[in-house]
Amino acid sequence: MARRRIFISHSAHRDPSALPVLHQLEAKLKSLNQDYTVLLDHSTLRPGEDWRSALDIWCGACDAAILLVTPDSMQAEYCSYEWSILSYRKARSQNFNILPVYYGATPEDLRGKPHQISEIQGVVFSTIEACWPKIEAWLGKVVTNQDPTSKQAYLLANLLRKELQDPNQRQLDNALSKSNLELADWEPLEDRWEQFAFLLVGLGVPKAVLPLAPLAWAFNGKQDSWKDVLDLVACSWIDNRSALRLEARTCGPCGDRAVALNTEEPRTARLYVVKASSSPPSNSWCTVEVAGVAADLEMLKSQIEVSLAHALHVETSPVDRPALARRLRNKEMAGRPIVVLLGTKGLDQAWLAELRQHFASVTFFLLSGTDRPALTGVEWIEPDLSPNFEVTFWDDYENSKDALDIL
């Protein structure tokens, strides 16, 4: 049986009184090293850092999670973020288990919070020794799981392994020597390329540039594959809740496929699609960008029709409607979603209802900017993007692309 991965969520580095408890818990888990790998952050996460990428990979790669609930962790922004992602995973999968372990806190202290951790049976304790039998019994229920982050890392590992052809892993060692990464610090898997991929995803853009740069030579003449590598790293900050919600909508009932995000950037929406599709970016679901909302509904329908025809290689002057209908039907049959990126400016409920009925098989991904129009039947992707996040992210992305000589 593969070693099961246990993630410990904590804020002990901000709360010295909880640090000995964390060390005891880690030691106890590591004493069972034939069965479990411990995923634990030994660094201090600071405001302003790109900690979403790191947290998403830890929360996504684990098979189960122990939450060390202390007065400080209840106030820590990153702990709330972790708990929300983990509780969402639990809500979607009966096989995913969470154990809240309360130290200086009780379930009542978390009552009414959006992550609903207080509803999960936990352990209130004064020492790890006292509650260890309950923790050990809980560990016996842990089974292996997989989520979009794991799939993302596997895709990345396979791309690197395929192009590098590095049986002795000397190129991998060289890549690691150019950075401060150490595989032994965090080992969710036995395969070293997969370990390396998990670490890259955890770093995000632009920190992944240093370990990636020595590998660029292997992608000479394969710019699409090299860009796939960067894009898989780039979508690491998109949490699993977002990817799973988008997947559920795009693969759900026809006519019920609409999501929205507070962005104006189609390329941001495309990263969400990449994460949800669990495919290499160059082979992910088809995305169709519509320039803007037209003066009337019929004109907007025409814009969408032309954009779909162009993306699906159907005659556009005029649109060959029977051929377009056939291509859309065949894509639906093959389970290959079509996502239309559309701004919400000027879009009302009546127009949206008509569009969803007319283009029932496509998913409308609505880009709302800072506005959040009241549109019913639309799944809003949470959490909202913070102000200026996209400006910084895409600056970093373009700089990373240039540093890696991706044209």
VOPAGU-2260 file (C-alpha; in pm, 1 decimal, decimal comma):
REM VOPAGU-2260
SITE   aa  ch    i         X         Y         Z
SITE  MET   A    0       0,0       0,0       0,0
SITE  ALA   A    1     124,5     352,2     -83,4
SITE  ARG   A    2     219,4     567,5     210,2
SITE  ARG   A    3     -73,8     788,1     306,3
SITE  ARG   A    4      -4,4    1160,2     325,5
SITE  ILE   A    5    -116,5    1345,9     638,6
SITE  PHE   A    6    -117,0    1725,3     626,8
SITE  ILE   A    7     -92,8    1918,4     956,6
SITE  SER   A    8    -251,8    2263,2     944,5
SITE  HIS   A    9    -120,7    2493,8    1216,7
SITE  SER   A   10       3,8    2839,9    1310,0
SITE  ALA   A   11     254,1    2721,6    1569,2
SITE  HIS   A   12     537,4    2935,0    1429,1
SITE  ARG   A   13     332,4    3242,0    1525,2
SITE  ASP   A   14     232,5    3092,6    1859,8
SITE  PRO   A   15     533,8    2962,1    2059,1
SITE  SER   A   16     309,5    2794,6    2318,2
SITE  ALA   A   17     177,7    2558,9    2048,7
SITE  LEU   A   18     519,0    2473,8    1898,6
SITE  PRO   A   19     607,4    2189,4    2141,7
SITE  VAL   A   20     265,9    2034,1    2076,0
SITE  LEU   A   21     324,6    2048,7    1701,2
SITE  HIS   A   22     666,8    1884,6    1737,6
SITE  GLN   A   23     519,5    1606,3    1953,5
SITE  LEU   A   24     242,9    1541,8    1703,1
SITE  GLU   A   25     490,5    1534,2    1413,5
SITE  ALA   A   26     718,9    1293,9    1600,5
SITE  LYS   A   27     429,6    1060,3    1679,1
SITE  LEU   A   28     319,4    1052,4    1315,3
SITE  LYS   A   29     673,8     997,4    1189,2
SITE  SER   A   30     713,0     703,3    1425,8
SITE  LEU   A   31     459,5     531,9    1197,5
SITE  ASN   A   32     681,7     599,7     894,2
SITE  GLN   A   33     605,0     269,6     725,7
SITE  ASP   A   34     250,5     386,8     667,7
SITE  TYR   A   35     242,9     768,4     663,3
SITE  THR   A   36     421,2    1070,1     519,3
SITE  VAL   A   37     381,9    1394,9     713,6
SITE  LEU   A   38     319,0    1711,3     510,4
SITE  LEU   A   39     410,7    2000,3     735,0
SITE  ASP   A   40     515,6    2358,6     672,0
SITE  HIS   A   41     828,6    2443,0     873,6
SITE  SER   A   42     842,6    2802,7     752,3
SITE  THR   A   43     663,8    3116,3     862,0
SITE  LEU   A   44     409,6    3244,2     612,6
SITE  ARG   A   45     405,9    3623,1     594,5
SITE  PRO   A   46     143,1    3862,9     460,8
SITE  GLY   A   47     212,2    3966,6     102,8
SITE  GLU   A   48     385,3    3641,5       6,9
SITE  ASP   A   49     242,1    3408,1    -257,3
SITE  TRP   A   50     132,9    3154,1      -0,2
SITE  ARG   A   51    -175,4    3039,8    -192,1
SITE  SER   A   52      34,1    2818,5    -423,0
SITE  ALA   A   53     205,0    2650,9    -127,9
SITE  LEU   A   54    -116,7    2600,7      67,3
SITE  ASP   A   55    -304,9    2464,9    -233,3
SITE  ILE   A   56     -41,1    2200,4    -300,7
SITE  TRP   A   57     -33,5    2087,4      64,4
SITE  CYS   A   58    -411,5    2082,6      93,0
SITE  GLY   A   59    -443,5    1912,7    -243,3
SITE  ALA   A   60    -171,9    1648,2    -211,7
SITE  CYS   A   61    -277,3    1512,9     128,3
SITE  ASP   A   62    -492,9    1205,5     184,4
SITE  ALA   A   63    -621,0    1342,7     515,5
SITE  ALA   A   64    -560,0    1642,2     742,5
SITE  ILE   A   65    -509,6    1714,6    1110,2
SITE  LEU   A   66    -599,3    2069,6    1210,6
SITE  LEU   A   67    -416,9    2199,2    1516,4
SITE  VAL   A   68    -682,1    2445,4    1636,1
SITE  THR   A   69    -536,3    2704,7    1873,0
SITE  PRO   A   70    -644,0    3061,0    1960,5
SITE  ASP   A   71    -383,2    3190,5    1713,9
SITE  SER   A   72    -470,9    2955,9    1426,8
SITE  MET   A   73    -833,6    3069,5    1448,8
SITE  GLN   A   74    -711,3    3423,0    1367,9
SITE  ALA   A   75    -457,3    3329,0    1098,3
SITE  GLU   A   76    -578,2    3410,0     745,2
SITE  TYR   A   77    -390,0    3120,7     588,7
SITE  CYS   A   78    -535,9    2868,9     837,6
SITE  SER   A   79    -889,1    2982,0     750,0
SITE  TYR   A   80    -798,2    2939,8     383,7
SITE  GLU   A   81    -663,4    2588,3     443,4
SITE  TRP   A   82    -965,4    2486,4     649,2
SITE  SER   A   83   -1205,6    2609,6     380,8
SITE  ILE   A   84   -1029,9    2409,2     108,4
SITE  LEU   A   85   -1005,6    2098,6     326,5
SITE  SER   A   86   -1369,5    2113,6     438,7
SITE  TYR   A   87   -1475,3    2150,9      75,0
SITE  ARG   A   88   -1276,7    1838,6     -13,1
SITE  LYS   A   89   -1446,9    1655,0     272,0
SITE  ALA   A   90   -1792,1    1769,6     156,5
SITE  ARG   A   91   -1723,8    1626,3    -190,5
SITE  SER   A   92   -1560,8    1299,4     -84,4
SITE  GLN   A   93   -1666,2    1062,6     190,9
SITE  ASN   A   94   -1317,6     908,3     176,5
SITE  PHE   A   95   -1141,9    1233,0     273,5
SITE  ASN   A   96   -1104,5    1274,2     650,2
SITE  ILE   A   97   -1027,4    1574,4     870,9
SITE  LEU   A   98    -946,7    1563,3    1241,3
SITE  PRO   A   99    -963,5    1894,5    1432,5
SITE  VAL   A  100    -736,5    1875,3    1738,6
SITE  TYR   A  101    -815,5    2154,2    1985,2
SITE  TYR   A  102    -543,0    2297,0    2209,9
SITE  GLY   A  103    -652,9    2593,3    2421,6
SITE  ALA   A  104    -969,7    2612,0    2210,9
SITE  THR   A  105   -1301,4    2428,3    2173,3
SITE  PRO   A  106   -1543,6    2355,4    1888,1
SITE  GLU   A  107   -1769,6    2630,8    2021,9
SITE  ASP   A  108   -1500,4    2885,5    1935,9
SITE  LEU   A  109   -1544,7    2794,4    1567,5
SITE  ARG   A  110   -1923,8    2774,3    1567,2
SITE  GLY   A  111   -2086,9    2952,4    1273,1
SITE  LYS   A  112   -1769,1    2989,6    1063,5
SITE  PRO   A  113   -1805,9    2930,7     685,4
SITE  HIS   A  114   -1562,4    2637,6     684,0
SITE  GLN   A  115   -1788,5    2447,0     931,4
SITE  ILE   A  116   -1494,3    2278,4    1100,1
SITE  SER   A  117   -1686,1    2282,6    1430,2
SITE  GLU   A  118   -1933,2    2034,0    1277,7
SITE  ILE   A  119   -1657,6    1772,5    1235,4
SITE  GLN   A  120   -1592,7    1550,2    1534,3
SITE  GLY   A  121   -1258,3    1641,9    1686,2
SITE  VAL   A  122   -1041,8    1598,9    1993,8
SITE  VAL   A  123    -997,6    1848,0    2279,4
SITE  PHE   A  124    -674,6    1776,1    2464,5
SITE  SER   A  125    -410,6    1900,8    2704,3
SITE  THR   A  126    -125,1    1671,2    2589,7
SITE  ILE   A  127     -59,4    1471,6    2272,6
SITE  GLU   A  128       4,5    1159,3    2479,2
SITE  ALA   A  129    -344,6    1180,5    2627,6
SITE  CYS   A  130    -523,6    1205,7    2291,8
SITE  TRP   A  131    -290,9     989,2    2081,9
SITE  PRO   A  132    -510,2     673,8    2100,6
SITE  LYS   A  133    -796,5     871,1    1939,7
SITE  ILE   A  134    -564,6    1012,0    1672,0
SITE  GLU   A  135    -424,0     665,7    1599,3
SITE  ALA   A  136    -775,8     522,1    1565,6
SITE  TRP   A  137    -862,5     803,1    1322,2
SITE  LEU   A  138    -549,3     731,0    1116,1
SITE  GLY   A  139    -677,5     379,1    1056,7
SITE  LYS   A  140    -962,4     527,3     847,8
SITE  VAL   A  141    -733,5     719,9     611,4
SITE  VAL   A  142    -730,5     608,9     247,9
SITE  THR   A  143    -550,2     752,6     -55,4
SITE  ASN   A  144    -726,2    1030,5    -247,4
SITE  GLN   A  145    -664,6    1235,2    -560,8
SITE  ASP   A  146    -768,8    1588,1    -653,8
SITE  PRO   A  147    -699,3    1851,4    -924,8
SITE  THR   A  148    -369,7    1960,1    -766,5
SITE  SER   A  149    -234,1    1605,4    -774,0
SITE  LYS   A  150    -339,5    1567,9   -1138,1
SITE  GLN   A  151    -174,0    1901,9   -1218,5
SITE  ALA   A  152     155,7    1787,4   -1065,8
SITE  TYR   A  153     143,5    1449,5   -1242,7
SITE  LEU   A  154      91,3    1622,6   -1578,6
SITE  LEU   A  155     389,9    1847,1   -1508,6
SITE  ALA   A  156     608,9    1553,2   -1404,5
SITE  ASN   A  157     520,2    1360,0   -1720,1
SITE  LEU   A  158     598,1    1656,6   -1945,8
SITE  LEU   A  159     940,8    1702,5   -1786,1
SITE  ARG   A  160    1023,6    1331,9   -1782,0
SITE  LYS   A  161     919,6    1283,5   -2146,2
SITE  GLU   A  162    1133,3    1564,7   -2286,8
SITE  LEU   A  163    1440,0    1528,4   -2064,7
SITE  GLN   A  164    1497,6    1153,7   -2106,3
SITE  ASP   A  165    1710,7    1158,9   -1791,5
SITE  PRO   A  166    1737,0     799,6   -1658,1
SITE  ASN   A  167    2018,1     886,1   -1415,9
SITE  GLN   A  168    1832,3    1203,6   -1308,6
SITE  ARG   A  169    2144,0    1416,7   -1347,9
SITE  GLN   A  170    1944,1    1696,5   -1508,7
SITE  LEU   A  171    1702,8    1685,6   -1217,6
SITE  ASP   A  172    1991,8    1710,7    -972,8
SITE  ASN   A  173    2132,2    2003,3   -1170,8
SITE  ALA   A  174    1796,1    2181,5   -1161,9
SITE  LEU   A  175    1775,8    2136,1    -787,6
SITE  SER   A  176    2132,1    2263,3    -740,6
SITE  LYS   A  177    2027,2    2597,4    -895,2
SITE  SER   A  178    1772,1    2653,8    -623,6
SITE  ASN   A  179    1726,1    2598,0    -253,5
SITE  LEU   A  180    1481,8    2311,2    -304,3
SITE  GLU   A  181    1541,6    1988,4    -118,5
SITE  LEU   A  182    1323,1    1690,2    -204,6
SITE  ALA   A  183    1382,3    1538,0     137,4
SITE  ASP   A  184    1202,4    1829,1     302,1
SITE  TRP   A  185     866,8    1725,2     165,9
SITE  GLU   A  186     807,0    1388,4       4,4
SITE  PRO   A  187     450,5    1311,7     -96,8
SITE  LEU   A  188     564,3    1053,6    -353,0
SITE  GLU   A  189     846,1     810,3    -418,3
SITE  ASP   A  190     900,0     911,0    -783,7
SITE  ARG   A  191    1153,3    1197,4    -785,7
SITE  TRP   A  192    1009,7    1368,1   -1095,0
SITE  GLU   A  193     669,4    1372,1    -931,8
SITE  GLN   A  194     823,5    1506,9    -611,8
SITE  PHE   A  195     996,5    1777,4    -813,8
SITE  ALA   A  196     669,8    1864,9    -988,8
SITE  PHE   A  197     487,4    1896,2    -657,4
SITE  LEU   A  198     758,4    2129,6    -532,6
SITE  LEU   A  199     740,2    2344,6    -846,9
SITE  VAL   A  200     362,9    2374,1    -816,1
SITE  GLY   A  201     405,4    2469,3    -451,3
SITE  LEU   A  202     652,7    2744,1    -546,4
SITE  GLY   A  203     432,7    2903,3    -811,5
SITE  VAL   A  204     542,7    3179,7   -1049,8
SITE  PRO   A  205     809,1    3333,2   -1044,9
SITE  LYS   A  206     994,7    3126,9    -781,3
SITE  ALA   A  207     990,4    2820,9   -1007,4
SITE  VAL   A  208    1206,9    2996,1   -1271,0
SITE  LEU   A  209    1541,8    2908,9   -1106,3
SITE  PRO   A  210    1488,7    2531,2   -1094,9
SITE  LEU   A  211    1319,8    2529,9   -1438,1
SITE  ALA   A  212    1579,2    2735,7   -1628,8
SITE  PRO   A  213    1846,3    2457,1   -1650,3
SITE  LEU   A  214    1588,7    2230,9   -1818,7
SITE  ALA   A  215    1496,8    2469,9   -2102,5
SITE  TRP   A  216    1747,0    2317,5   -2348,3
SITE  ALA   A  217    1543,0    1995,8   -2365,2
SITE  PHE   A  218    1245,6    2189,0   -2505,8
SITE  ASN   A  219    1428,2    2339,8   -2805,3
SITE  GLY   A  220    1176,0    2352,0   -3091,2
SITE  LYS   A  221     898,1    2247,0   -2852,5
SITE  GLN   A  222     776,9    2584,0   -2733,3
SITE  ASP   A  223     418,5    2465,3   -2684,9
SITE  SER   A  224     532,0    2194,7   -2444,1
SITE  TRP   A  225     764,5    2436,8   -2261,5
SITE  LYS   A  226     478,0    2686,0   -2224,6
SITE  ASP   A  227     262,0    2400,1   -2094,1
SITE  VAL   A  228     519,4    2351,4   -1817,3
SITE  LEU   A  229     503,9    2718,9   -1716,3
SITE  ASP   A  230     123,3    2731,5   -1737,1
SITE  LEU   A  231      84,7    2424,7   -1515,8
SITE  VAL   A  232     298,6    2600,4   -1255,3
SITE  ALA   A  233     110,7    2927,4   -1315,8
SITE  CYS   A  234    -231,4    2785,6   -1227,9
SITE  SER   A  235    -107,8    2650,1    -894,5
SITE  TRP   A  236    -264,8    2939,2    -694,6
SITE  ILE   A  237    -614,4    2836,5    -810,7
SITE  ASP   A  238    -758,9    2639,6    -523,3
SITE  ASN   A  239    -929,9    2304,6    -563,9
SITE  ARG   A  240   -1273,1    2438,0    -472,7
SITE  SER   A  241   -1265,6    2663,1    -779,5
SITE  ALA   A  242   -1146,8    2386,2   -1011,5
SITE  LEU   A  243   -1399,8    2135,3    -882,0
SITE  ARG   A  244   -1689,2    2381,9    -903,5
SITE  LEU   A  245   -1597,7    2471,9   -1259,9
SITE  GLU   A  246   -1567,5    2104,7   -1350,4
SITE  ALA   A  247   -1907,1    2027,2   -1195,1
SITE  ARG   A  248   -2077,3    2303,9   -1393,7
SITE  THR   A  249   -1910,0    2233,8   -1728,2
SITE  CYS   A  250   -1989,6    1863,6   -1703,3
SITE  GLY   A  251   -2334,7    1917,3   -1552,8
SITE  PRO   A  252   -2678,4    1932,2   -1717,9
SITE  CYS   A  253   -2702,0    2122,9   -2045,7
SITE  GLY   A  254   -2847,5    2470,8   -2004,9
SITE  ASP   A  255   -2721,6    2489,9   -1646,5
SITE  ARG   A  256   -2361,3    2573,7   -1729,0
SITE  ALA   A  257   -2272,1    2921,0   -1605,6
SITE  VAL   A  258   -1996,5    3038,2   -1368,9
SITE  ALA   A  259   -1865,0    3384,5   -1283,9
SITE  LEU   A  260   -1547,2    3540,4   -1143,0
SITE  ASN   A  261   -1455,5    3897,2   -1047,0
SITE  THR   A  262   -1200,9    3936,5   -1326,2
SITE  GLU   A  263   -1184,0    4119,6   -1657,4
SITE  GLU   A  264    -886,6    3912,9   -1776,8
SITE  PRO   A  265    -976,7    3625,5   -2013,6
SITE  ARG   A  266    -630,6    3474,6   -1957,2
SITE  THR   A  267    -706,1    3448,3   -1583,8
SITE  ALA   A  268   -1026,0    3259,1   -1662,2
SITE  ARG   A  269    -829,0    3031,2   -1895,1
SITE  LEU   A  270    -601,3    2928,6   -1608,4
SITE  TYR   A  271    -909,8    2819,9   -1413,3
SITE  VAL   A  272   -1014,4    2612,7   -1714,4
SITE  VAL   A  273    -668,7    2451,8   -1733,1
SITE  LYS   A  274    -680,7    2354,4   -1365,0
SITE  ALA   A  275   -1035,3    2215,5   -1394,9
SITE  SER   A  276    -968,7    2019,8   -1714,4
SITE  SER   A  277    -681,8    1812,2   -1567,5
SITE  SER   A  278    -518,1    1817,8   -1914,1
SITE  PRO   A  279    -200,2    1976,7   -2049,9
SITE  PRO   A  280    -278,2    2345,9   -2118,3
SITE  SER   A  281    -232,2    2305,0   -2495,0
SITE  ASN   A  282    -492,5    2026,9   -2488,8
SITE  SER   A  283    -732,4    2158,0   -2224,2
SITE  TRP   A  284   -1098,5    2239,7   -2283,9
SITE  CYS   A  285   -1171,6    2475,1   -2571,9
SITE  THR   A  286   -1209,5    2836,5   -2455,7
SITE  VAL   A  287   -1379,6    3094,3   -2675,0
SITE  GLU   A  288   -1337,7    3463,8   -2601,0
SITE  VAL   A  289   -1621,9    3694,3   -2703,4
SITE  ALA   A  290   -1508,2    4053,3   -2750,9
SITE  GLY   A  291   -1791,4    4227,5   -2567,8
SITE  VAL   A  292   -2163,3    4262,1   -2512,3
SITE  ALA   A  293   -2338,0    4389,7   -2826,5
SITE  ALA   A  294   -2611,9    4649,4   -2865,1
SITE  ASP   A  295   -2885,7    4388,4   -2879,9
SITE  LEU   A  296   -2934,0    4020,4   -2802,0
SITE  GLU   A  297   -2938,8    3897,9   -3161,6
SITE  MET   A  298   -2608,8    4071,7   -3231,3
SITE  LEU   A  299   -2457,7    3910,8   -2921,4
SITE  LYS   A  300   -2581,3    3567,7   -3031,0
SITE  SER   A  301   -2418,5    3628,2   -3367,3
SITE  GLN   A  302   -2087,7    3726,5   -3202,6
SITE  ILE   A  303   -2088,4    3408,7   -2994,0
SITE  GLU   A  304   -2180,7    3195,8   -3295,6
SITE  VAL   A  305   -1895,3    3338,0   -3505,7
SITE  SER   A  306   -1647,3    3294,7   -3218,4
SITE  LEU   A  307   -1753,9    2931,8   -3168,7
SITE  ALA   A  308   -1732,4    2860,1   -3541,7
SITE  HIS   A  309   -1383,7    3009,0   -3561,4
SITE  ALA   A  310   -1260,1    2809,4   -3259,3
SITE  LEU   A  311   -1409,2    2484,7   -3395,3
SITE  HIS   A  312   -1276,5    2537,6   -3751,0
SITE  VAL   A  313   -1618,1    2587,6   -3907,3
SITE  GLU   A  314   -1688,3    2827,5   -4195,0
SITE  THR   A  315   -1767,7    3175,3   -4059,0
SITE  SER   A  316   -1868,1    3380,2   -4369,2
SITE  PRO   A  317   -2150,2    3308,1   -4318,8
SITE  VAL   A  318   -2147,9    3061,8   -4027,3
SITE  ASP   A  319   -2217,8    2707,4   -4142,5
SITE  ARG   A  320   -2479,0    2644,6   -3874,2
SITE  PRO   A  321   -2541,0    2273,1   -3942,5
SITE  ALA   A  322   -2165,6    2209,8   -3928,0
SITE  LEU   A  323   -2135,1    2412,5   -3605,9
SITE  ALA   A  324   -2423,8    2225,2   -3445,6
SITE  ARG   A  325   -2258,5    1895,7   -3545,1
SITE  ARG   A  326   -1921,5    1998,3   -3399,7
SITE  LEU   A  327   -2082,3    2110,5   -3073,4
SITE  ARG   A  328   -2276,1    1784,9   -3050,7
SITE  ASN   A  329   -1964,3    1577,7   -3115,7
SITE  LYS   A  330   -1766,0    1770,6   -2852,5
SITE  GLU   A  331   -2046,0    1703,8   -2603,9
SITE  MET   A  332   -2046,5    1334,8   -2693,6
SITE  ALA   A  333   -1668,6    1317,3   -2637,0
SITE  GLY   A  334   -1689,5    1492,4   -2299,2
SITE  ARG   A  335   -1483,5    1787,1   -2427,7
SITE  PRO   A  336   -1647,0    2101,0   -2282,7
SITE  ILE   A  337   -1660,5    2433,5   -2465,9
SITE  VAL   A  338   -1618,1    2739,7   -2240,3
SITE  VAL   A  339   -1727,8    3083,2   -2362,6
SITE  LEU   A  340   -1557,7    3375,1   -2185,2
SITE  LEU   A  341   -1801,6    3665,9   -2173,0
SITE  GLY   A  342   -1799,3    4001,1   -1991,6
SITE  THR   A  343   -2106,8    4088,9   -1784,9
SITE  LYS   A  344   -2122,4    4456,2   -1884,5
SITE  GLY   A  345   -2469,6    4516,8   -2029,0
SITE  LEU   A  346   -2572,9    4156,2   -1965,7
SITE  ASP   A  347   -2901,6    4108,4   -1779,3
SITE  GLN   A  348   -3092,0    3804,6   -1653,6
SITE  ALA   A  349   -3319,1    3779,9   -1957,8
SITE  TRP   A  350   -3028,8    3790,0   -2204,4
SITE  LEU   A  351   -2834,4    3530,8   -2006,4
SITE  ALA   A  352   -3134,6    3296,4   -1991,7
SITE  GLU   A  353   -3176,3    3322,6   -2368,9
SITE  LEU   A  354   -2804,6    3259,2   -2430,1
SITE  ARG   A  355   -2801,8    2954,1   -2205,1
SITE  GLN   A  356   -3102,2    2810,7   -2385,7
SITE  HIS   A  357   -2969,2    2888,3   -2733,5
SITE  PHE   A  358   -2615,5    2756,4   -2661,6
SITE  ALA   A  359   -2722,2    2489,9   -2410,7
SITE  SER   A  360   -2413,5    2267,1   -2443,1
SITE  VAL   A  361   -2151,5    2537,8   -2376,4
SITE  THR   A  362   -2040,5    2675,8   -2041,0
SITE  PHE   A  363   -2058,6    3052,5   -1998,8
SITE  PHE   A  364   -1769,0    3181,3   -1789,0
SITE  LEU   A  365   -1874,1    3535,9   -1696,9
SITE  LEU   A  366   -1607,3    3798,0   -1627,5
SITE  SER   A  367   -1759,2    4058,4   -1395,6
SITE  GLY   A  368   -1464,8    4283,1   -1308,8
SITE  THR   A  369   -1517,1    4461,1    -977,1
SITE  ASP   A  370   -1896,5    4449,2   -1021,0
SITE  ARG   A  371   -2096,7    4150,4    -908,5
SITE  PRO   A  372   -2429,8    4164,6   -1095,2
SITE  ALA   A  373   -2725,5    3983,0    -944,9
SITE  LEU   A  374   -2759,6    3696,4   -1192,7
SITE  THR   A  375   -2946,5    3388,7   -1075,8
SITE  GLY   A  376   -2842,3    3035,4   -1164,4
SITE  VAL   A  377   -2475,2    3133,6   -1186,1
SITE  GLU   A  378   -2203,9    2967,5    -976,2
SITE  TRP   A  379   -1971,6    3238,1    -843,8
SITE  ILE   A  380   -1618,0    3107,9    -813,8
SITE  GLU   A  381   -1481,4    3170,9    -466,5
SITE  PRO   A  382   -1278,2    3321,2    -321,6
SITE  ASP   A  383   -1288,5    3658,7    -495,9
SITE  LEU   A  384    -960,2    3775,8    -644,0
SITE  SER   A  385    -803,3    4039,8    -421,8
SITE  PRO   A  386    -740,0    4393,2    -556,2
SITE  ASN   A  387    -422,7    4423,9    -767,6
SITE  PHE   A  388    -359,0    4049,0    -748,7
SITE  GLU   A  389    -391,8    3997,7   -1122,6
SITE  VAL   A  390    -169,2    4293,3   -1213,5
SITE  THR   A  391     112,8    4155,1    -999,0
SITE  PHE   A  392      55,8    3796,5   -1108,7
SITE  TRP   A  393      60,0    3866,4   -1481,7
SITE  ASP   A  394     366,2    4089,6   -1448,9
SITE  ASP   A  395     541,1    3799,6   -1275,4
SITE  TYR   A  396     415,0    3558,7   -1540,9
SITE  GLU   A  397     545,5    3766,4   -1832,2
SITE  ASN   A  398     881,1    3816,3   -1659,4
SITE  SER   A  399     904,7    3441,3   -1595,9
SITE  LYS   A  400     810,7    3366,2   -1955,6
SITE  ASP   A  401    1086,0    3598,8   -2076,6
SITE  ALA   A  402    1341,2    3452,7   -1834,4
SITE  LEU   A  403    1264,1    3103,8   -1965,4
SITE  ASP   A  404    1281,7    3228,4   -2328,7
SITE  ILE   A  405     925,7    3129,5   -2406,8
SITE  LEU   A  406     816,9    3329,1   -2710,2
